[in-house]
């Protein structure tokens, strides 16, 4: 139980820190004349990620202490390290929303030389790994499917914006 409490506390703090970075970057982007796209799906994405954390906690409480898969736990922290590289590579352009500064080109350095949407690959892995670390199979299945639907919309919109 202690590992779960520490983990979920870390996860919530990490997500709030990402929102803080996103908010800081949003101010910078808007000062550069950025335009926001995908406003219509953003509230659904935020709701899905919030419900995901609630579901992880709820299923854990419902099922009881189901043990910990330490290999997946280590893999989660590796993903966090890769996400830090992604955020660092994008700098002020990293955001939870879709922004485009007129006249700029997409970032094509670092990991972006090789992978078009590394952040979404990380999110796909996180949505599966987080609940599976604690054997929470219902949350893993339901939110993997919801995330696939959300990312279909999100990536299509982002690709349209990047092509502008």
N, C-alpha and C positions, 0 to 999 in steps of 0.2 A: 504494500500500500504506500509506503514512504517513497519508493521510486516513482510511482504514478503521480503522487502529489507534487514532488519536486519537478517531474517532467512537465506536467500540465501547467504548473506555475511558470516554468521557463518558457513554455510554448506561448502562453498568453503574453508574457513580458516581451518576448521576441516579436510577436505580431504587433503589439502596441508600439514597439521601437520602429518597426518597419513603417507603420502609419505616421509616426513622427518624422521620419526621413522623407516619406512621400509628401507630407504637408510642407516641409521646408523646401523641397524641390519644386512643388507646385507654385509656391510664391515666386521662386526664381524663374520658372518657365513662363508664368503669366507676365512677369516684368520684361521678358524677352519677346512678348507678343504671341505666345503660344495660344493655340485654339484647342479646345477639348472636344473629343469625339467619343462616341459610345456611351453618352450619358444615360440613354434609355436602359441599358443592361447593367450599369454599374451598381444600382441598389440591389439587384438580384444577386450579383456576385458577392457583395458585402454580406448580405443575408445568408447566402450559402456557406460562406466561410465561418460566420458566427455560429450558425446552426451545426456546423461540423464539430466545432469545439464543444458545444453543448451536448451533441450526440456522443462524442468520445467520453465525456464525463458521465452522461446518463447511462450509456451501455456498460461502462466500467462499474458503476454503482449497482446496476441491475444484475450483472453477471457475477459480481464479487471479484475478489482478487484472483485474476486468471494467470498470474505469472508474467514474466517479462522475457521477451526474446532480445537478448543483449546484442546479438549480431545486427538486428534491425535498429536497435537503439544507437549503435555506433554508426550505422549507415545514415541515420537521420542527422547526426552531427556532422558527418562528411557533407551531406547535402547543404547544411547550413553554411559550411565553409565555402562551398561552391557558389551558393547564393550571395555570400559576401563579395566574392570575386565579380559576380554579375553586377551587383549594385555598384561596386567600385568602378567597374569598366564603364558603366553608363553615366556615372557621376550624377550631375543635376538632371539628367534626362530620365533617370529611373523614377517611376511613379506607379502607383496602383491604378491610376486613371490613364487614359490614352490622350497624350498631348502631342501636338506637332508645332514646332516653331517654324513659321514660314521661311523658306529658303534654305533650310538645313537638310542634310542628308542623314540617313540612318547610320548609327554607330557601326563600324565594320572593323573594330580592333579587338584584341584579346580573344575571348571565346566566341565573340560574334563573327570572327573570320571563318569559323567552322560550323557554327550552329545558328540558325536564324532566330529561334525563340528559346534560349536556354532556361530562362526563368520559368516558362510554362512546363518544360520537362521536369524541372525541380518540383514544381507544384503538383504535377501528376504523381510523382514519386512520393511526395510528402502525404498526399491524401490517402495513399495506400499504406505507406509505411507506418505512419503515426498510429492508426488503430491496430494494425497487425502486430506492432510491437507488444501490445497488451492483449492480443488474441480477441479483438473486438471485430468480428467478421461482418456483422450486420452494417456497422458504420462504414467499414472499408468498402463493402459492396455498394451500398446506396450512394455514398458520396463519390465514389469513383465514377459511377454512372452520371450523377448530377454534374460533376466536374467536367466530364467529357462533353456533355451538352453545353455547359457554360463556355468551355474553351473553344468549342466549334464556333459559337457566336463571336467570342472575344478575338480569336486569332483571325477570323475572316475580316472583322472590322479593322484590326490593327494592320493587317496586310494591305487593305485599301488605303489606309492613312499613310503607311510607309511608301506606297507606290506614288503618292502625290508629289 
